[in-house]
Amino acid sequence: MRVVAQAGDEGKVAVLDAHRRLSGRGAWLHPDPACMETALRRKAFHRAFRGAVETGQLALQFHAVTGTSNGPRQETVLPESGSEN
């Protein structure tokens, strides 16, 4: 999935470019909720767009497009995995 920075009211805003047609510098992201969480936590979009960028609505857009929940991830451990200790 492609993310671009667009001019907003108070600086740059990161938005999802679902059709890969928006102009400007882009950052690519796997369509996986864990990848989005990691990128937000590590401030990867700030580095990719070379400055401060608002990411508040980006996670909501991402979860709407991918059809995933925007709550915290819950890891599951299957009994046969051997890691239930």
C-alpha beads as a LAMMPS data file, in Angstrom:
LAMMPS data file: protein, C-alpha beads

85 atoms
84 bonds

1 atom types
1 bond types

-500.0 500.0 xlo xhi
-500.0 500.0 ylo yhi
-500.0 500.0 zlo zhi

Masses

1 110.0

Atoms # bond

1 1 1 0.000 0.000 0.000
2 1 1 1.240 3.474 -0.812
3 1 1 1.174 6.406 1.592
4 1 1 1.821 9.995 0.485
5 1 1 2.214 13.290 2.315
6 1 1 -0.182 16.055 1.305
7 1 1 -0.424 19.635 2.459
8 1 1 -2.935 20.069 5.263
9 1 1 -4.160 22.946 7.406
10 1 1 -1.274 22.644 9.855
11 1 1 1.520 21.043 7.855
12 1 1 1.881 17.735 6.043
13 1 1 -0.691 14.962 6.465
14 1 1 -0.042 11.294 5.612
15 1 1 -2.858 9.793 3.535
16 1 1 -3.400 6.390 1.992
17 1 1 -3.029 6.348 -1.801
18 1 1 -5.216 3.339 -2.558
19 1 1 -5.078 3.835 -6.346
20 1 1 -1.355 4.750 -6.442
21 1 1 -2.055 7.906 -8.414
22 1 1 -1.386 10.780 -6.001
23 1 1 1.640 12.897 -6.772
24 1 1 4.568 13.391 -4.474
25 1 1 6.951 11.346 -2.448
26 1 1 5.479 7.995 -1.411
27 1 1 6.177 5.410 1.236
28 1 1 5.235 1.780 0.781
29 1 1 3.686 -0.416 3.431
30 1 1 2.577 -4.054 3.554
31 1 1 -1.210 -4.428 3.884
32 1 1 -0.700 -5.961 7.314
33 1 1 -1.929 -4.307 10.542
34 1 1 1.317 -5.255 12.300
35 1 1 3.317 -3.397 9.653
36 1 1 1.182 -0.263 10.125
37 1 1 1.534 -0.433 13.918
38 1 1 5.300 -0.808 13.643
39 1 1 5.634 2.074 11.175
40 1 1 3.594 4.388 13.407
41 1 1 5.460 3.353 16.558
42 1 1 8.877 3.863 14.943
43 1 1 7.826 7.144 13.281
44 1 1 8.783 5.734 9.886
45 1 1 6.572 8.181 7.989
46 1 1 8.398 11.142 9.518
47 1 1 11.652 9.767 8.117
48 1 1 10.154 8.781 4.762
49 1 1 8.677 12.229 4.181
50 1 1 11.730 14.022 5.599
51 1 1 9.935 15.948 8.315
52 1 1 6.990 16.054 10.670
53 1 1 3.801 14.587 9.244
54 1 1 0.375 14.112 10.845
55 1 1 -0.544 10.405 10.993
56 1 1 -3.702 10.542 13.137
57 1 1 -6.171 9.568 10.398
58 1 1 -3.810 7.239 8.531
59 1 1 -4.460 4.202 10.748
60 1 1 -8.221 4.679 10.389
61 1 1 -7.933 4.868 6.601
62 1 1 -5.690 1.800 6.570
63 1 1 -8.090 -0.307 8.640
64 1 1 -11.062 0.819 6.536
65 1 1 -9.334 -0.230 3.307
66 1 1 -7.941 -3.523 4.607
67 1 1 -11.066 -4.457 6.549
68 1 1 -9.140 -5.082 9.761
69 1 1 -9.975 -3.876 13.233
70 1 1 -8.073 -0.928 14.604
71 1 1 -7.747 -2.330 18.105
72 1 1 -4.605 -3.819 19.594
73 1 1 -3.408 -7.021 18.004
74 1 1 -4.010 -10.177 19.930
75 1 1 -1.531 -12.944 19.359
76 1 1 -2.855 -16.471 19.495
77 1 1 -0.841 -19.506 20.454
78 1 1 -2.011 -22.824 19.153
79 1 1 -1.597 -25.771 21.537
80 1 1 0.446 -27.729 18.998
81 1 1 2.978 -24.917 18.604
82 1 1 4.921 -25.970 21.701
83 1 1 5.177 -22.413 23.009
84 1 1 2.333 -22.480 25.521
85 1 1 4.734 -22.623 28.491

Bonds

1 1 1 2
2 1 2 3
3 1 3 4
4 1 4 5
5 1 5 6
6 1 6 7
7 1 7 8
8 1 8 9
9 1 9 10
10 1 10 11
11 1 11 12
12 1 12 13
13 1 13 14
14 1 14 15
15 1 15 16
16 1 16 17
17 1 17 18
18 1 18 19
19 1 19 20
20 1 20 21
21 1 21 22
22 1 22 23
23 1 23 24
24 1 24 25
25 1 25 26
26 1 26 27
27 1 27 28
28 1 28 29
29 1 29 30
30 1 30 31
31 1 31 32
32 1 32 33
33 1 33 34
34 1 34 35
35 1 35 36
36 1 36 37
37 1 37 38
38 1 38 39
39 1 39 40
40 1 40 41
41 1 41 42
42 1 42 43
43 1 43 44
44 1 44 45
45 1 45 46
46 1 46 47
47 1 47 48
48 1 48 49
49 1 49 50
50 1 50 51
51 1 51 52
52 1 52 53
53 1 53 54
54 1 54 55
55 1 55 56
56 1 56 57
57 1 57 58
58 1 58 59
59 1 59 60
60 1 60 61
61 1 61 62
62 1 62 63
63 1 63 64
64 1 64 65
65 1 65 66
66 1 66 67
67 1 67 68
68 1 68 69
69 1 69 70
70 1 70 71
71 1 71 72
72 1 72 73
73 1 73 74
74 1 74 75
75 1 75 76
76 1 76 77
77 1 77 78
78 1 78 79
79 1 79 80
80 1 80 81
81 1 81 82
82 1 82 83
83 1 83 84
84 1 84 85
